């Protein structure tokens, strides 16, 4: 858009200029497709980031004083963005099933004609219809794992507990005949839990990000909010489902990005004096040291190292961690 402005093309029409191929969006589409192929909840990121990309396009056209930025986005940006952030992720998703397509013995590879009739309303290749049948079976199985159907797990959790890691997941624990901790009674446990020095700041960091985005128009924080919400909010649609804290793994990178941006604001502010910069540097260094120390303290329960029973009790900070 800036290049178009310098070339005098930003006001050529009321819709603004065409911006050409944006290869970074194509790359984003490939990565989103890989995320989708890794776990189906990756489709939420496809939708959220696609919407964010169009919002950025509208904002850019407004910034460069295009007369009709919304209509310009519809005419100039929807199709290219739909291709890069919609079609490409779907194509990458299908491409990851290449071994399944190439196999003659894969599960449900030839479901059409056996479990599925040959007649179809939509004319699709039999291989694609078989893949649809295969994935639909998996989806319905997981969708049926609900509390109302009598499915419970002692370490399941609901989305509202994830931002602060209130209910972690205990993968394994051994308290019998464990040696190597230097005490009479040893414990070896593996638990997925977020470092409190980071996770317990999620709510204030997100609130600050919202203020920076909506009030100060700092669109860097939009990526943090959109990415975090894409990994979190969709799970509220069906809270009857069995869910676990490891579903929040996709939220972690955006929490780290948000904290990093906040630390950057603390570390540097335009027009600040040397005393303010020094104070900001001290605050940032102390916080980073706190995070490293906190992670080091939790490291034994993250990796299953033998520790004493007393240390194990000290590692469990909240009643909900038991």
C-alpha positions in Angstrom: 0.0 0.0 0.0 2.9 2.4 0.8 4.5 1.6 -2.5 1.3 2.4 -4.3 1.1 5.7 -2.4 4.6 6.6 -3.5 3.7 5.7 -7.1 0.6 7.9 -6.9 -1.7 5.0 -7.4 -3.5 5.1 -4.0 -6.2 7.4 -5.2 -6.5 6.0 -8.7 -9.9 4.6 -7.9 -12.3 4.9 -5.0 -11.4 1.4 -4.0 -7.6 2.0 -3.8 -4.9 0.1 -5.5 -4.2 -3.6 -6.0 -1.4 -4.6 -3.7 -0.2 -7.6 -5.7 1.0 -10.9 -4.4 1.9 -10.9 -0.7 4.2 -14.0 -0.3 4.2 -13.7 3.4 0.5 -14.5 3.4 1.1 -17.5 1.2 3.7 -18.7 3.7 1.3 -18.1 6.5 -1.3 -20.2 4.6 1.2 -23.1 4.4 1.9 -22.9 8.1 -1.8 -22.6 9.0 -2.4 -25.7 6.8 0.2 -27.6 8.7 -1.4 -26.5 12.0 -4.8 -27.7 10.7 -3.3 -31.0 9.7 -1.7 -31.5 13.1 -4.9 -30.9 15.0 -8.3 -30.0 13.6 -8.6 -27.1 16.0 -6.0 -25.4 13.8 -9.0 -24.5 11.5 -9.9 -21.9 14.1 -6.6 -20.2 13.5 -7.3 -20.3 9.8 -10.6 -18.5 10.3 -9.3 -16.0 13.0 -6.2 -15.0 11.0 -8.1 -14.8 7.8 -10.5 -12.3 9.4 -7.5 -10.4 11.0 -5.8 -10.1 7.6 -8.9 -8.5 6.1 -9.2 -6.2 9.0 -5.6 -5.1 8.5 -6.4 -4.5 4.8 -9.3 -2.3 5.7 -7.2 -0.4 8.3 -4.4 0.1 5.7 -6.8 1.5 3.1 -8.3 3.9 5.7 -4.8 5.0 6.7 -3.9 5.9 3.2 -7.2 7.7 2.8 -8.8 5.4 0.2 -12.4 6.8 -0.3 -14.1 3.4 0.2 -11.9 1.2 2.2 -14.4 -1.5 3.0 -15.6 -1.8 -0.6 -12.0 -1.7 -1.7 -11.1 -4.5 0.6 -14.0 -6.6 -0.8 -13.0 -5.9 -4.4 -9.2 -6.0 -4.0 -8.3 -8.2 -1.1 -11.0 -10.8 -0.3 -10.1 -13.2 -3.2 -6.3 -13.0 -2.8 -6.6 -13.4 1.0 -9.1 -16.3 0.5 -6.6 -18.0 -1.8 -3.6 -17.5 0.5 -5.3 -18.0 3.9 -8.2 -20.3 2.9 -7.4 -22.4 -0.2 -3.7 -22.9 0.5 -4.3 -24.2 4.1 -6.9 -26.7 2.8 -4.6 -27.9 0.0 -1.8 -28.4 2.5 -4.1 -30.3 4.8 -5.0 -32.7 2.0 -1.3 -33.0 1.0 -0.4 -34.3 4.4 -2.7 -37.3 3.7 -0.5 -38.2 0.7 0.7 -41.5 2.3 -2.9 -42.4 3.1 -4.0 -41.7 -0.5 -1.0 -43.8 -1.8 -1.7 -46.7 0.5 -4.0 -49.6 -0.4 -4.4 -50.9 3.1 -4.9 -47.6 5.1 -8.0 -47.5 7.3 -11.1 -46.7 5.3 -9.0 -46.0 2.2 -11.6 -47.8 0.0 -14.6 -47.0 2.1 -16.6 -45.9 -1.0 -18.3 -49.0 -2.2 -18.0 -50.8 1.1 -19.1 -48.6 4.1 -20.2 -45.7 1.8 -22.4 -45.9 -1.2 -21.1 -45.0 -4.6 -23.8 -42.4 -5.3 -23.0 -38.9 -4.1 -24.7 -35.5 -4.3 -21.4 -33.8 -4.8 -19.2 -35.3 -7.6 -16.0 -36.0 -5.7 -13.3 -38.6 -6.4 -13.8 -41.8 -4.4 -10.5 -41.3 -2.5 -11.7 -37.9 -1.3 -15.1 -39.2 -0.2 -13.3 -42.1 1.6 -11.1 -39.6 3.4 -14.2 -37.6 4.4 -15.8 -40.8 5.8 -12.6 -41.7 7.7 -12.2 -38.2 9.3 -15.9 -37.9 10.0 -15.8 -41.2 12.0 -12.9 -39.8 14.1 -14.7 -36.5 14.6 -17.9 -38.1 15.8 -16.0 -40.4 18.2 -14.3 -37.4 19.8 -17.4 -35.3 19.8 -19.1 -38.0 21.8 -16.6 -37.9 24.6 -18.8 -35.7 26.8 -19.5 -35.4 30.5 -23.2 -35.8 30.0 -22.5 -39.2 28.4 -20.8 -40.3 31.5 -17.2 -39.7 30.4 -15.0 -38.2 33.1 -11.3 -38.0 33.8 -9.7 -36.9 37.0 -7.4 -34.4 35.3 -9.8 -32.9 32.7 -10.4 -29.2 32.9 -12.5 -26.5 31.3 -11.4 -23.5 29.2 -11.9 -20.9 31.9 -9.1 -22.6 34.0 -6.5 -22.5 31.2 -5.3 -18.9 31.2 -3.8 -19.3 34.7 -3.0 -23.0 34.5 -5.4 -23.8 37.4 -5.8 -27.5 36.5 -2.7 -29.1 35.0 -2.4 -32.7 33.7 -0.6 -35.3 35.7 0.7 -37.8 33.1 2.3 -40.2 35.5 3.4 -40.5 39.1 5.3 -43.2 41.0 5.7 -43.1 44.8 6.7 -46.7 45.3 10.3 -47.9 45.5 11.6 -44.7 43.9 15.3 -43.9 44.6 17.7 -41.3 43.6 16.4 -38.2 45.4 18.7 -38.5 48.5 15.7 -39.0 50.9 13.9 -42.0 52.3 10.7 -41.3 50.4 11.0 -40.3 46.8 8.5 -39.3 44.1 8.8 -39.4 40.4 6.0 -37.5 38.6 5.4 -35.9 35.1 3.0 -33.1 35.1 2.1 -30.6 32.4 1.8 -27.2 34.2 2.4 -23.7 33.0 5.1 -21.6 34.7 3.1 -19.4 37.1 5.4 -16.4 36.6 4.1 -16.3 33.1 0.7 -17.9 33.0 -0.6 -16.1 36.0 0.0 -12.8 34.2 -2.3 -13.9 31.3 -5.3 -11.8 32.3 -3.5 -8.5 32.9 -1.4 -9.0 29.8 -4.5 -9.6 27.7 -6.3 -6.6 29.3 -3.2 -4.4 28.5 -3.1 -5.8 25.0 -6.8 -4.9 24.5 -6.1 -1.3 25.7 -3.1 -0.9 23.5 -5.0 -2.2 20.4 -8.4 -0.4 20.8 -7.3 2.8 22.6 -3.7 3.4 21.4 -4.2 1.7 18.0 -1.1 -0.4 18.4 -1.9 -3.2 16.0 1.0 -5.4 17.1 -1.1 -6.5 20.0 -3.9 -7.5 17.6 -1.8 -10.6 16.6 -1.5 -11.5 20.3 -5.2 -11.1 21.0 -6.4 -12.9 17.8 -4.0 -15.8 18.2 -4.7 -16.3 21.9 -8.4 -16.1 21.3 -8.3 -18.5 18.4 -6.7 -21.1 20.7 -9.1 -20.4 23.6 -12.5 -19.0 22.8 -13.8 -21.8 20.4 -13.6 -24.3 23.2 -16.4 -22.5 25.1 -18.8 -23.6 22.3 -19.2 -27.1 23.8 -18.1 -27.1 27.4 -19.7 -30.6 27.9 -16.7 -32.0 26.0 -13.9 -33.7 27.8 -11.0 -31.2 27.7 -7.5 -30.9 29.1 -4.9 -28.3 29.8 -2.7 -29.4 27.0 -5.4 -27.9 24.6 -4.0 -24.6 25.8 -0.6 -25.3 24.3 -1.6 -23.2 21.2 -2.2 -20.2 23.5 1.3 -20.3 24.9 3.2 -18.7 22.0 0.8 -15.7 21.9 1.1 -15.3 25.7 4.9 -15.2 25.3 4.5 -12.6 22.4 2.2 -10.5 24.6 4.6 -10.6 27.6 7.5 -9.7 25.3 5.6 -6.7 23.9 4.8 -5.5 27.4 8.4 -5.9 28.5 9.4 -4.0 25.4 7.1 -1.1 26.4 8.6 -1.2 29.9 12.1 -1.3 28.6 11.7 1.5 26.0 9.4 4.5 25.7 9.9 7.4 23.3 11.3 10.5 25.1 12.2 8.8 28.3 15.3 9.8 30.2 18.3 7.6 31.1 16.9 7.1 34.7 13.6 5.7 33.3 15.5 3.4 30.9 17.7 2.1 33.7 14.6 1.4 35.8 12.9 -0.3 32.9 16.0 -2.5 32.3 16.1 -3.5 36.0 12.4 -4.5 36.0 12.7 -6.5 32.8 15.9 -8.3 34.0 14.3 -9.1 37.3 11.2 -10.5 35.7 13.1 -12.7 33.2 15.2 -14.0 36.1 12.0 -14.8 38.0 10.6 -16.8 35.0 13.9 -18.7 34.6 14.0 -19.5 38.4 10.3 -20.5 38.4 10.8 -22.8 35.5 13.9 -24.4 37.1 12.0 -25.0 40.2 9.2 -26.8 38.3 11.7 -28.7 36.0 11.7 -31.9 38.1 7.9 -32.4 37.8 8.0 -31.4 34.1 10.5 -34.1 33.3 9.9 -36.8 35.9 13.1 -36.4 37.9 13.0 -38.1 41.3 12.4 -35.7 44.2 11.7 -36.0 47.9 8.1 -36.2 49.1 8.6 -32.9 50.9 9.8 -31.2 47.6 6.8 -32.7 45.8 4.5 -31.1 48.3 6.3 -27.8 47.8 5.9 -28.1 44.0 2.1 -28.3 44.3 1.2 -24.7 44.8 -2.5 -24.9 44.4 -5.1 -27.4 45.7 -6.3 -27.8 42.1 -2.9 -29.1 41.2 -3.5 -32.3 43.2 
